[in-house]
Amino acid sequence: MTPAHRKLISGWLFLLCFMLLGMIAIGGVTRLTGSGLSIMDWQPVSGFIPPLSHAEWERLFALYKTIPQYHLQHEGFGLEGFQRIFWAEWIHRFWGRLMGLVLLLPLIWFVVRGMITRRLALRLFIFFILGALQGAIGWFMVASGFRPNSTAVEPIRLVLHLSAALLLYGAILWTAFSIRWPVPESHTSSSAARLAKRLACFTIVLLCTTIIAGGFTAGTHAGFLFNTFPLMDGHLIPTDYAQLSPFWMNWFINKAAVQFDHRLLATLTALSIGAVLFVGLKATDLGAKAHNAFILLGWAVVIQYALGVTTLLLVVPVWAGAVHQTFAAVLLGVMLYVLHCLRGTKAMA
């Protein structure tokens, strides 16, 4: 692959990652505005076209009136109110379909022109299949909100949908990094570099766990409680943390425990990133690129932690919740970039 082709193909993949960030942001808006259940049918192809007639709007509104969310939250808000929540969900689904085209059509062109290897083409086609599967997971999530007395989707399905999106985002981003920078900047086996790499591997697992905990916080609406920081109702650990039995159920259902766990994991992640920076910046043999990656990581974690506290104190306004959710993926991307910069670090023979 020529340098020009590497730059072109990696730029295309970076664009897809940027679109995935947009998808995550729009998904946050649909969740926080209660828009996700507004479209009752799943039409992967014809769904590209929005309602074009009053009769179609009335048909869709009539379908929405059959689900519990309408009767429990929005009864009587009229067609205009339905249209407001409809557009957020429609844009979310349209964006996903558009991403599929942005992935598939250039991929076909690159294959026809012989610009990518067969192995890379297969990997990218798998990404397309995973993206299509993500749409099916999204519908699986939405369908859980149609059950009796339900006004939102099940938290576990929300977390599954978010986790699948982040997995696809990480895979595409890592592929883009590897195409753009196929050769490590430096090869080193210094103790500081090796320790920084081990810490970074541990930290990215901790970060992913924190994001999953954030998904449960969003899915259970736990962020609307205990809107003080760092204490929760005057306590460091909420008094009703362990109110459910068996104990493990508190981690997924008990709102007090769910929010506390997310706070704790976020703080541990921030401290772990601090350790990565402390050790990594001392490793003078890693090169300028890795050094800059560490600095970027430091700024990213400060911004994300501040966004989390702000979202909590403001009682989860739509803009803050969506930005906090999206920047979690940005932080994950920066963490992957740090790991990619450290891939030339090897263990001592």
N, C-alpha and C positions, 0 to 999 in steps of 0.2 A: 504494500500500500504506500503510495507516494505521500510526502508531507502535505501536499495540497489536499489530497483526498482525506487524509487523517483530520485535517482542520475542518473540512467541509462536513464529514460524517459526524465527528464529535460535536460540532456546532449544532447539527440537527438533533442529536441526542440531548444536548443541553437545553434546546428549545422544548423538547418533550418533557424534560424535568421541570422546566419553568411552567409549562402547562399543567403538570401534575400538582405543582404548588397552588396554581389557580383553582384546580379541581378541589383540593383540600380546603381552600378558603371558601369557595362557594358552598361546599358541603357543610362547613361550619355555620354559614349564614342560614342555610335551609333548616339545620337542626335547631338553631336558636330562635328562629322565627316560626317554628312549627309548620314549615312548608313541605316537609318531606313526604307527607301522606296525601298531598293534594291531587296527585295523579294516580288514579286507581287502576290503570291498565299499563302493561309493559309492551311497547311496540318498538323493538330494536331498530327497525328500518324506517317505517312510516312516522315514527316519533320525531324525526328530523323536522317535520313540518308542524308548526303550532296551529291551534284552532283558527280557522279562517272565516267562520260564519257564526252568527248568533246561535243558530241551532246546535252547532258543535259545542259552543260554550255551555249552553243549557244542558246538553247531554253529559258533559264532564262534571258539571256542578251537581246534577242529579245523582251521579255515581258517588261523588264525595259526600252527599247527604246521607248515604247509607252506612257510613262508618261511625264508630263511637266518637272520634275526635270532633266531628261537626256538632253532635248533640251535646257533648260535654264542655266544649270550649267555644265554638263559633256559631252556635245556632242563631239564625236570624241576621247574620252579617251580610247577606245578599250576594249577588253575582259579582259586584265590584270588589268586595272583600275577598271572595274566592279568587278572583283574577290576580290580586296582589300576591297571595301566597303561591298561586299556580306558577307565576313567572319565575320565581326563585328556583323551584324544583325543575321546571322545564329547562332553564339555562344550565342547571347542574347536569342534566342528562344530555343536553345538546353538546356541552363541552366535552363530555366523555366520548360521544360519537365522533366529534371533530378530532379528538386526539387519536382515535383509531385510524382515521384517514391520514392524519399527519404522520403516523407511523408506517402504515401499509403502503401508501402510494410512493413515497421516496424510496422505501425499501425495495419495491419492485424495480424502480428505475436504477438503483445502485446495482442490483443483481444483473439486470439486463446489460448494463454498461461494463460489467466485470470489475467494479470498483471495490468490492468487498469479497472476502473469502467465503467459501461454502460454510465453514464452521461459524463464522460471524453471522452470516445470513440466517442460519438455523437458529442461533441464539436470539436474534432480533425477531424472528417469526414466533418463537416461543413467547417473547414479550407481548406480541400482538395477541396471542391466544390467552395469556394471563390477563391482558386488559379486557378482553371480551368476557372472561370468567369473572372479572371484577364487576362488570355490569350485572351479571347473574347474581353475584353475592349481594349487590346493592338492592336488587329486587327481593331477594330472600330476606334482607333486613327490613325493607319497607313493608312487606307482607305481614310481619309480626305486629305492626301497628294497627292492623285491621281487626284484631281480635276483640271480643266483647270487653267493654270497660277500659279499653286501651286508648291512650291519647298520644303515645309516642312509641318508638320502636324499642325492642328489647335491647338492653345494654350489651349483652354478650354478642349479639349480631352486629351492633354498631362497632364494637371493638374489632370484630372479625373483618368488617368492611374497611375500617381505618388501617388495620394491620396489613391487609392485603395491598392496599394502596401504597403504604410506606415500603413494603417489600419490593414492589414493582419499581417504585421511585429509586430505591437504593441500588437495585440491580442495573437499571438503566444508567444511573449516575456513575457507578463504578466502571461500567463498560465505556462510558464517554471519557472518563479519566484515563483509562488504559489505552484508548485509541489516541487521545491527544498527547499523552506522555508515556509511550511504550517502554521507555528505559528509565530506571530509577536515577535520580539526580546524583546520588552517591551510594556507595556500598561501605557499610561500616559495621563493626562488631564491638564498639565501645560499650562499656557497662551502662553508661547513661542512656545511650540510644536504645539498647535492648530493654532497659527498664521502662523507658518512655513508651515503647511499642507494646509491652505487656500491659502497662497501665491503660493505654489507649484501647486495647482489646477488651479489657475488663469494663472500661467506662462506656463503651458503645453498647455493651449488653445491659448495663445499668440504665443508660439513657433510653433504650428501647423498652425496658420494663417500666420506666417512668411514664413514657408516652402511652403505654397500654393502660397504666393506672389512671392517666388523664382521660382516656377513653371511657373508663368506668365512671369517673367523676362527671363527665359530660352526660353519659347515658342515664345515670341515676339522678341527675340534677343536683348532685351534692355540692356543687360550687355555689348554690344559692343560700347555703347555710354557713354559719360561723364566718361571717364576713369581716373578720379582724385578723391581724397578723402581728406577731407570731403566735399569740395565744388563741385558743378556741373556747369561747364562752368562759374566759378567765383561766383556762387550764392549758398546759402544754399538750397533754393527751386528753381528749374528750372523755368525760365520765362514762358515757354510754358506748365506748369503743367496742366492748365485748358483750353486747346485749343479746346477740343471736347464738343459737346452738344448732349444729356444731360450730365451733369457733371459726373455721375457715370461711363460713358463709358471710361473716362480717366484712371480709375483704372485697366482696362483690355486690353486696346488697345493703349493708348498714351504711347510711350516708355519712355518719360521723367518722367511721373507720375508713371509708373510701377516700374521703377528703384528706384525712390525716396521713394515710399511706402515700397519697400523691405528694403532699407537702414534704414528707420525710424523704421519699425517693428523689424528689427534685433537689432537695438540699444535699443529699449524699452525692447526687450526680454532679452538682456544682463543685462540691469539695473534691470529688475525684478528678474533675477537669482541672481544678487548681493544681492538683498533684501532677497531672500530665504536663501542665505548663511549667511548673517548677523544675521538674526533671528534664523535660525536653529542651527548654531554653538554655540549660547548662551543657547540653551536648553540642559542642561547637563544631563537631565533624559532620553534622547532618546537612549543612548547606542552607543557602538563603531561602529556597522555596519552602522547606520544612519549617524554618524559623518564622516565615511570614504566615504559614498555616497555623502555627501555634498562637500567634498574635490574633489572627482572625477568630480562632476558636475562643479565645479569652473574651473578646468583644461579644461574640454570639451568645455565650452563656450568660453574660451580664444582662444583655438585652432580654433574653428569654425569661430569666428569673424575675426581672423587673416587670415584664409583661404579665407573668403569672400572678404576682402580688397585686398589680394594678387591677387585673381582671377580677380578683377576689374582692378587693376593697370596694370596687365600684358595683358589686353584685352582678357581675357577668353581663355587661351590656353587649349587644350583638357585635359591634365593631371590635371590642377588646377580646371577646371570646374567639372570634374568627381569626384575628391576628395572632393570638397566642397559640392557637391550634396550628396555624400555618407555619409560624416561626419555629415550632418544634421540629418540623420537617427540615427547615433551613439549618437548624442546629445539627440535626442528624447528617445532613449533607456535608457540613463543615467537618464533622467528626470523621466521616468517610474520607474526606480530602486529606485530613491529617494522617489517617491510616495508610492511604495511598502513597503519601510522601515518605512514610516510614517503611515501605515494603522492601527497600534495599538494605534494611537493618537485619543482620543475620546473627544467629547464635554462635558462640565461640566453638571452634572445632574441637 
